[in-house]
Amino acid sequence: MYKTTASIEGMSCGMCEAHICDVIRKTFPHAKKVSASHIKNTATFLTDDEIDSSLLKECIEETGYHYTGCRTEPFEKKGLFHFGKSKD
């Protein structure tokens, strides 16, 4: 699983965040835990595979917001009782 964090300028309220989340869900139908923050100027979501960043840029730019980049990194879901691995 991968976590993608996109940097987006131009969001100013909760409706802007909802608009970005809707566009991401439409463009990447299998995206999970999609969220956006106009305070942090970011949107984050999880996918099973790495995404095409040019497709992400295109869908965000079409909405009128400004895409300034993204970072995709492996994501490991932590269980309810995750205590980390011991180094014995």
Backbone as a chain_set.jsonl record, in Angstrom:
{"seq": "MYKTTASIEGMSCGMCEAHICDVIRKTFPHAKKVSASHIKNTATFLTDDEIDSSLLKECIEETGYHYTGCRTEPFEKKGLFHFGKSKD", "coords": {"N": [[0.846, -1.163, 0.0], [0.406, 2.308, -0.635], [1.048, 5.655, 0.39], [0.037, 8.766, -0.639], [0.881, 12.124, -0.732], [-0.206, 15.143, -1.715], [0.728, 18.411, -2.678], [-1.102, 21.329, -2.664], [-2.167, 24.418, -3.793], [-4.407, 27.146, -3.182], [-6.729, 26.279, -1.979], [-9.268, 27.278, 0.285], [-11.212, 26.756, 2.144], [-13.537, 24.457, 3.773], [-15.232, 23.482, 1.771], [-13.617, 23.622, -0.473], [-11.758, 21.682, 0.204], [-13.433, 19.415, 0.161], [-14.087, 19.385, -2.549], [-11.586, 18.827, -3.752], [-11.125, 16.278, -2.632], [-13.259, 14.841, -3.797], [-12.525, 14.95, -6.51], [-10.129, 13.5, -6.482], [-11.084, 10.977, -5.66], [-12.694, 10.389, -7.864], [-10.826, 10.292, -9.949], [-9.013, 8.368, -9.068], [-10.399, 5.664, -8.397], [-10.027, 3.568, -6.548], [-8.851, 4.663, -4.369], [-8.235, 5.152, -0.914], [-9.144, 6.442, 2.328], [-9.169, 9.246, 1.76], [-8.267, 12.568, 2.169], [-8.199, 16.117, 2.738], [-6.57, 19.249, 3.428], [-7.036, 22.595, 3.868], [-5.608, 24.252, 5.456], [-3.049, 23.093, 5.721], [-2.477, 22.941, 3.071], [-2.574, 20.516, 1.633], [-3.356, 17.24, 0.288], [-4.148, 13.936, 1.083], [-3.986, 10.415, 0.477], [-4.58, 6.849, 0.252], [-3.413, 4.131, -1.721], [-3.392, 0.986, -3.473], [-1.384, 0.598, -5.331], [1.405, 2.465, -6.706], [0.745, 5.789, -7.81], [0.083, 7.612, -10.892], [1.697, 10.484, -11.106], [1.474, 12.584, -12.91], [-1.119, 12.352, -13.82], [-2.5, 12.912, -11.48], [-1.729, 15.581, -11.119], [-2.896, 16.715, -13.407], [-5.692, 16.3, -12.956], [-6.134, 17.844, -10.667], [-5.314, 20.42, -11.449], [-7.251, 20.919, -13.388], [-9.43, 21.588, -11.851], [-8.996, 24.139, -11.042], [-7.37, 24.658, -8.926], [-3.967, 24.857, -7.719], [-1.509, 22.601, -8.368], [1.395, 21.644, -6.73], [3.187, 19.613, -6.442], [3.977, 16.199, -5.401], [4.331, 13.513, -3.013], [5.017, 10.14, -2.795], [4.927, 7.329, -0.782], [5.804, 4.148, 0.645], [3.32, 2.549, 2.63], [2.507, 1.194, 5.677], [0.002, -0.462, 7.2], [-0.913, -0.118, 10.506], [-1.775, -2.325, 13.072], [-4.362, -2.703, 15.587], [-3.14, -3.465, 17.958], [-0.435, -2.864, 17.613], [2.866, -2.937, 18.465], [5.355, -2.516, 17.541], [8.434, -3.898, 16.226], [10.553, -6.097, 17.909], [14.08, -6.007, 18.498], [15.594, -8.353, 18.987]], "CA": [[0.0, 0.0, 0.0], [1.174, 3.543, -0.753], [0.43, 6.902, 0.844], [0.406, 9.896, -1.486], [0.592, 13.445, -0.188], [-0.097, 16.151, -2.774], [0.741, 19.816, -2.253], [-2.084, 22.029, -3.486], [-2.401, 25.81, -3.391], [-5.655, 27.719, -3.638], [-7.86, 25.876, -1.136], [-9.465, 28.27, 1.338], [-12.291, 26.387, 3.064], [-13.937, 23.058, 3.787], [-15.796, 23.115, 0.469], [-12.46, 23.403, -1.349], [-11.239, 20.362, 0.586], [-14.375, 18.41, -0.346], [-13.947, 19.368, -4.004], [-10.342, 18.106, -4.041], [-11.346, 14.859, -2.286], [-14.133, 14.271, -4.829], [-11.75, 14.809, -7.749], [-9.191, 12.393, -6.276], [-11.866, 9.728, -5.676], [-13.153, 10.155, -9.237], [-9.662, 9.968, -10.77], [-8.425, 7.132, -8.534], [-11.558, 5.059, -7.729], [-9.664, 2.647, -5.475], [-8.185, 5.416, -3.297], [-8.841, 4.999, 0.406], [-8.802, 7.453, 3.329], [-8.881, 10.505, 1.06], [-8.515, 13.749, 2.987], [-7.516, 17.335, 2.293], [-6.504, 20.298, 4.438], [-6.711, 23.91, 3.306], [-4.63, 24.85, 6.371], [-1.734, 22.542, 5.372], [-2.345, 22.934, 1.606], [-2.255, 19.163, 1.196], [-4.358, 16.183, 0.197], [-3.507, 12.637, 1.254], [-4.825, 9.248, 0.232], [-3.901, 5.567, 0.165], [-3.717, 3.29, -2.879], [-2.676, -0.294, -3.468], [-0.211, 0.75, -6.199], [1.838, 3.85, -6.88], [-0.108, 6.495, -8.766], [0.708, 8.416, -11.932], [1.654, 11.854, -10.581], [1.023, 13.518, -13.96], [-2.579, 12.253, -13.819], [-2.932, 13.656, -10.295], [-1.548, 17.0, -11.43], [-3.898, 17.099, -14.406], [-7.047, 16.369, -12.387], [-6.191, 18.961, -9.721], [-5.225, 21.668, -12.209], [-8.534, 21.125, -14.078], [-10.405, 22.134, -10.906], [-8.675, 25.544, -10.792], [-6.383, 24.745, -7.855], [-2.605, 24.754, -8.25], [-0.742, 21.445, -7.911], [2.814, 22.018, -6.638], [4.011, 18.414, -6.314], [3.464, 15.149, -4.517], [5.284, 12.536, -2.484], [4.398, 8.83, -2.592], [5.809, 6.486, 0.017], [5.17, 2.918, 1.123], [2.521, 2.733, 3.837], [2.201, -0.062, 6.352], [-1.107, -0.287, 8.135], [-0.608, -0.599, 11.851], [-2.924, -2.954, 13.699], [-4.839, -2.144, 16.842], [-2.195, -3.781, 19.022], [0.908, -2.776, 17.056], [3.841, -2.455, 19.443], [6.663, -2.436, 16.905], [9.181, -5.149, 16.201], [11.701, -6.1, 18.815], [15.356, -6.264, 17.819], [16.316, -9.358, 19.798]], "C": [[0.901, 1.238, 0.0], [0.364, 4.736, -0.263], [0.96, 8.023, -0.037], [-0.031, 11.18, -0.799], [0.849, 14.455, -1.294], [-0.109, 17.538, -2.154], [-0.128, 20.598, -3.223], [-2.287, 23.439, -2.939], [-3.748, 26.262, -3.923], [-6.868, 27.287, -2.84], [-8.012, 26.892, -0.005], [-10.537, 27.896, 2.353], [-12.595, 24.893, 2.982], [-14.536, 22.592, 2.47], [-14.688, 22.863, -0.552], [-11.877, 22.011, -1.08], [-12.123, 19.256, 0.025], [-14.256, 18.273, -1.859], [-12.697, 18.573, -4.41], [-10.514, 16.615, -3.763], [-12.207, 14.166, -3.336], [-13.371, 14.014, -6.123], [-10.767, 13.641, -7.629], [-9.934, 11.059, -6.322], [-12.339, 9.378, -7.087], [-11.996, 9.686, -10.119], [-9.022, 8.641, -10.367], [-9.506, 6.407, -7.727], [-11.218, 4.125, -6.565], [-8.925, 3.338, -4.33], [-8.967, 5.26, -1.999], [-8.371, 6.145, 1.303], [-8.373, 8.77, 2.693], [-9.223, 11.669, 1.988], [-7.721, 14.925, 2.431], [-7.556, 18.355, 3.416], [-6.137, 21.621, 3.774], [-5.714, 24.644, 4.199], [-3.211, 24.398, 5.998], [-1.45, 22.595, 3.873], [-1.948, 21.566, 1.072], [-3.516, 18.322, 1.039], [-3.604, 14.873, 0.327], [-4.507, 11.526, 0.971], [-3.952, 8.013, 0.096], [-4.346, 4.831, -1.094], [-2.921, 1.998, -2.776], [-1.385, -0.219, -4.276], [0.189, 2.212, -6.253], [0.978, 4.501, -7.956], [0.733, 7.218, -9.817], [0.592, 9.882, -11.499], [1.211, 12.862, -11.639], [-0.502, 13.497, -14.069], [-3.163, 13.012, -12.628], [-2.841, 15.156, -10.549], [-2.638, 17.492, -12.375], [-5.289, 17.251, -13.787], [-7.18, 17.532, -11.407], [-6.182, 20.3, -10.46], [-6.533, 21.971, -12.937], [-9.589, 21.741, -13.166], [-10.158, 23.615, -10.617], [-7.711, 25.741, -9.633], [-5.004, 24.519, -8.458], [-1.85, 23.612, -7.577], [0.736, 21.829, -7.873], [3.727, 20.821, -6.416], [3.351, 17.381, -5.425], [4.602, 14.233, -4.088], [4.504, 11.243, -2.262], [5.397, 7.956, -1.863], [5.072, 5.224, 0.441], [4.463, 3.18, 2.455], [2.202, 1.367, 4.408], [1.121, 0.206, 7.382], [-0.719, -0.89, 9.474], [-1.883, -1.149, 12.464], [-3.268, -2.285, 15.02], [-3.829, -2.34, 17.964], [-0.761, -3.778, 18.53], [1.855, -2.16, 18.094], [5.235, -2.301, 18.829], [7.358, -3.773, 16.977], [10.367, -5.038, 17.161], [12.947, -6.465, 18.024], [16.19, -7.215, 18.65], [17.301, -10.124, 18.989]], "O": [[2.001, 1.226, 0.553], [-0.846, 4.814, -0.474], [2.17, 8.21, -0.168], [-1.169, 11.304, -0.346], [1.98, 14.608, -1.757], [-0.863, 17.805, -1.219], [0.07, 20.548, -4.437], [-2.549, 23.618, -1.749], [-4.185, 25.82, -4.985], [-7.942, 27.868, -3.0], [-7.023, 27.319, 0.592], [-10.757, 28.627, 3.318], [-11.975, 24.164, 2.207], [-14.37, 21.433, 2.088], [-14.816, 21.982, -1.402], [-11.55, 21.268, -2.005], [-11.623, 18.273, -0.523], [-14.317, 17.164, -2.389], [-12.757, 17.741, -5.315], [-10.097, 15.781, -4.568], [-11.923, 13.033, -3.724], [-13.554, 12.976, -6.76], [-10.597, 12.878, -8.58], [-9.465, 10.113, -6.954], [-12.378, 8.205, -7.46], [-12.166, 8.787, -10.942], [-8.549, 7.886, -11.216], [-9.533, 6.518, -6.501], [-12.051, 3.918, -5.683], [-8.428, 2.672, -3.422], [-10.197, 5.239, -1.994], [-7.322, 6.742, 1.059], [-7.339, 9.336, 3.048], [-10.329, 11.745, 2.524], [-6.712, 14.75, 1.748], [-8.458, 18.337, 4.254], [-5.062, 21.754, 3.19], [-5.042, 25.567, 3.739], [-2.285, 25.209, 5.962], [-0.328, 22.329, 3.441], [-1.105, 21.454, 0.183], [-4.579, 18.641, 1.572], [-2.533, 14.714, -0.258], [-5.708, 11.675, 1.193], [-2.748, 8.107, -0.143], [-5.511, 4.899, -1.484], [-1.908, 1.929, -2.08], [-0.406, -0.89, -3.95], [-0.59, 3.093, -5.89], [0.54, 3.84, -8.897], [1.937, 7.408, -9.646], [-0.499, 10.451, -11.526], [0.63, 13.893, -11.298], [-1.111, 14.521, -14.378], [-4.194, 13.673, -12.75], [-3.764, 15.906, -10.231], [-3.225, 18.553, -12.165], [-5.986, 18.227, -14.065], [-8.244, 18.147, -11.329], [-6.952, 21.202, -10.131], [-6.898, 23.136, -13.094], [-10.541, 22.352, -13.649], [-11.004, 24.278, -10.017], [-7.274, 26.863, -9.377], [-4.89, 24.04, -9.586], [-1.586, 23.647, -6.375], [1.277, 22.291, -8.878], [4.929, 20.997, -6.219], [2.327, 17.632, -4.789], [5.667, 14.186, -4.702], [3.455, 11.249, -1.618], [6.558, 7.848, -2.259], [3.849, 5.233, 0.58], [4.953, 3.936, 3.293], [1.691, 0.491, 3.71], [1.302, 0.994, 8.311], [-0.256, -2.028, 9.553], [-2.941, -0.524, 12.389], [-2.546, -1.411, 15.5], [-3.68, -1.473, 18.826], [0.049, -4.594, 18.971], [1.669, -1.026, 18.536], [6.191, -1.987, 19.539], [6.929, -4.673, 17.698], [11.07, -4.029, 17.209], [12.87, -7.15, 17.004], [17.342, -6.929, 18.98], [17.985, -11.0, 19.516]]}, "num_chains": 1, "name": "protein.A"}
